[in-house]
Amino acid sequence: MTTTVLQEPGPDMVMLAGDWHGNTGWATSLIISAGVRGIRVILQLGDFGFWVPGLRRDRYLDEIETACVRHDVTVLWVDGNHEFHPGLNELPIDPATGLRPIRPHIFHLPRGLRWRWHGKTWMALGGAHSVDRPMRKPGVSWWPEERLTAADVSHAISGGPVDVIVAHDAPDGYEIPGLPGGFPPAELYQADLHRQLVGEVVDATAPTVLFHGHYHVRYTAYRGETRVVGLADDSGNLADDSGNFVKSAMLLDLTV
């Protein structure tokens, strides 16, 4: 499976989407919404729903693929913390594109992958820390590969500056609004350390904008010269009464 989706000039417009968590109905609704708007590419910002092997994952991926075929949409996604990382990392990467094919219209964006659309350099940066780790079972619902490694960071910054980062986690340096409490302090500390790794990448690559998921809240902040946009998840309403995306997805014009 290969694709020309990352080739320049690239799509004129893309949809960015927050966490899907393997929610088939939510994902297919967004694919339909993209298709009817003439949008051919969705960039999904992690916690996509690449679960352990089994009927649940197969049905999810197959139904998304069916929706993509029907509406002429390709889904590109970065890995979140809640993915089956060992299985994902075992899948081959297409040497021609740098993408990891999952289905003919579904591709994983490996950490540090770069591409150019409309003259701008984009980079993928998956990974985050699970603050609910004590409630998860290692090897069943949690894997240490969820976090960025020093090698991931080194790879991400090795190519120099970028214009846009699509990530799962947010960088450090500011407070994310509207976060729920109650998580163990030790896990929050580890989450902060992971944000520092993302911040290290931002410092080295100086993107104009970074889009991310993970925190399930929609907000915009600034970290120095970088605009940071967080998208919400598969809870709540997909759009307002006028059909405009408000929290969990957004449209981005790449021609301006």
N, C-alpha and C positions, 0 to 999 in steps of 0.2 A: 504494500500500500504506500503510495506516494502522493504528493500534492504540490501544487504551485502556489498555495495560499500565501507563503511568505515571500514570494518574489515581488520585486518592485514593478510597477508603482504601488501595488497593494490595493486593498479595498478603499473606496472613498469614505465609507462610514462603517464603524463597528459597534456592536453592543458589548458593554462590559457588565458582568454579572457577578454578584456576591455568592456566598456559599450555597451549594445545592444539597449537600448531605444525602445524596442518593435519592432525592425526592423526584420520582419520575413525572408526576403530574406537573410539578413546578417547572422542571426543566423543559418538558415538551411545550408548556404554555409559553415560555420565553422563546423557544425556537419558532413556534408559530408566529409570535409577535414580531420577531425579527424578519421572518420570511415575508409577511404581508407588508412590511415596510420597505422591502427590497434590500434588506441588510443580509449579507452573505457570510459574515464572520461574527461569532460570539467569542469573546475572551472571558473565560470563567476563572475567578480569582481564588481557587482552592477550596478544600473540603468538597471536592467534586462528587465523590461517592464511589471511588475505586476500592470497593470492599474486598474481603477475602473471597477466594474462588467459591462459586456456588450459584444456585439458581437465582438468588436475589440479585447478584451483580450482573449475571448474564441477561436477565430480563430488563434490568435498568439500561444497560448499554445497548441492547437490541432495540428497545423502544425509542431511545434517543436517536440511534442511527436511522430508524425508520422515519422519525420526524424530520431529521436532517435531509434525508433523500427527498421526502415529499415536498419540503419547503426550500430546497437548494441552499442549505446552511451548513457551514463547517464550524465545529466547536474546538477551540484550542484552550487548554486548561493548564494552570500551574498546580503543583501538588500542595495540598494543605497538610496540617498535622494529622487529620483524621483520614488517612488513606492506608491501604495495605502496601506499605513501602517496599518490603522485601520482594513481593511479587512484581510491583511496578518497575523496580530497578533491574529485574531480570529480563524484562522485555527489551528487544533490540531497538536501537536508534537508527533511523534511516540516515545513512551517511550523506545522501544528497541534500537533505533538508535540515538535519539536526533534530527533527521531530521524532517522537516515539509514537508510532501508530497504534491505536487501540481498536478502532473500527475505520472503515473507509472515509468517514466524515468526522471522526473523533481523534484528536491528537493531543498527547501530553507535551507540554513545553518544558524540557529539562532545565534544571537550575543553571543559570548563566548563559543560556542560549540567546544569541543576538540575531536581529534581522533588521531590514530597512523597509519602511513604508513611506512613500511620498517624501523621500529625502531625509527622514528622521530615523535615528537608531533606537530600536526597542530592545528591551532585555527582560527575560523571565527570571523570577526569583521566588521559587516555592519554599515551603517550610515554615514552621512555627512551633512553639512549645504548648503542650496541652496542660492547662491549669487544672483540668479535672483528672489528671493522671492517676491519683490515688484510687479513683473509682473505676479504673480500667485494668484489664488483665494483660500483662506483657505477653506478646506473641499471639494474642487473640484479638484485642481491641486497642493495643498501644504498641508502638515500635520506636526504638530510639532514633531511627533514621528520619523521624519527623523534623529534626532540628537541622539547621544549617551547620555545616562543619567548617573548620578553618580552610580546608581545601575548596569547599564551595565558595567561600568568600574570596579566596585568592583567585579562583577561576573567574568569578564575576567581575572583579576589578581589573583583571589583566588586560582587557581590551580597551581601557581608557573610558572617556566620557560617553554617556548615552543621553538621549532626550527623554525617553519614557521607560519607566519600570512597571511591570505588572507583577505583583507580589501577593503572597498570602498574608504575611505579617507586616506590621508598620514599623518605621524606624523609631528610635528613641528621640528624646529632646523636647517632648511636649506631652501633655495629658490628653488622653482620648476621652471624649465626653460620653456620658451615659452608660458607663460600664456597670454591670451588676457586681455586687460584693459577695462575700462569703467563701471565697476560695482560700486555700491554705497559704499562709505567708511565704512558705518555702517555694511553692509553685509560682507565686507571683514574682518572687525574686528571680527564678529561672526564666520566667517570661520576659522580665526586664533585660536580663542578660542577652536573650535572643534578639530583642529589639535593638540592642547595642550592635549586634552583628549586622543587622539590616542597616543601621545608621552608618556603620563603617563602609558599607557598599555605597550608600548615598553620598557620603563625604568624598569618596574616591571617584565616583562617576558623575556627580553633579547633574542629576536629571532635572528637567523642568517640572515634571510631574511624576508622582508615584501613585498607582491605584492598588488597593488591597482589599481583602475580605477579613475573615477570622473573628472580628470583634462583634459582628452582627449589628452594627450601628452605622447609620449614614451620617457622614460629617465631612467637612473640609477644614484643613489646618495648613499652616506653613511651618516648615523647618528650614530656616534660612531662606534661600531662594527657591527651594523646592516646594511646590504645592502637593499636599498629600490628601488623597480622596479615599475615604473608606466607604464601602458598600455594605448594606445589611444582607440578611440571609433569606432562607425560604420560609420565613414566618411572616405573618401580617398580610397585607394586600399587595398584589403585584403592581397595581397602578391606581391612580386616583379616578374620580368619576369622569374625567375628561380623557382617560386613557394614557395619561402621562406617567412615566416611571418616576417614583418618588424616593424609594429607599434601596431597593435590592438590585436595581439595574440602571444603566444610563446609556445614552447614545453619544457617540463621539465622532465628529466630523474630522477626517484626517486631511482634508484638502485646505484647511485654513491654518 
